[in-house]
């Protein structure tokens, strides 16, 4: 019936106090900017999230917004940007 059938798997996570989980679109990491007008990239984004993970969620949100705006500078935003952080 369908040309390409997708299969999904249910995943159960054990949530612990102090854990942080993030859902994000690719917009942050795909944004051009910086001194050399290059993409922010996945590695830099992951390092940023790891560095922020022990901070309160409101602090994380502010640092993410500031980092994105500083990186982007006067360039146009190239894509939608969504970052959801959940702390336990």
Residue pairs with C-beta under 8 A, 6 or more apart in sequence:
13 21
15 88
16 88
17 88
18 88
19 87
19 88
20 49
20 53
20 85
20 86
20 87
20 88
21 85
21 86
21 88
22 49
22 83
22 84
22 85
22 86
23 82
23 83
23 84
24 45
24 82
24 83
24 84
25 79
25 80
25 81
25 82
25 83
26 79
27 77
27 78
27 79
27 80
27 81
27 82
28 40
28 45
28 64
28 68
28 81
28 83
29 39
29 40
29 41
29 42
29 44
29 45
30 39
30 40
30 78
30 79
31 39
31 40
31 68
31 71
31 72
31 75
31 77
31 78
31 79
31 81
32 38
32 39
32 72
32 75
32 78
33 40
33 70
33 71
33 72
33 73
33 75
34 40
34 71
37 75
40 68
40 71
48 63
48 64
48 67
49 85
52 59
52 60
52 63
52 64
53 60
55 63
56 87
57 85
57 86
57 87
60 85
61 85
64 83
68 81
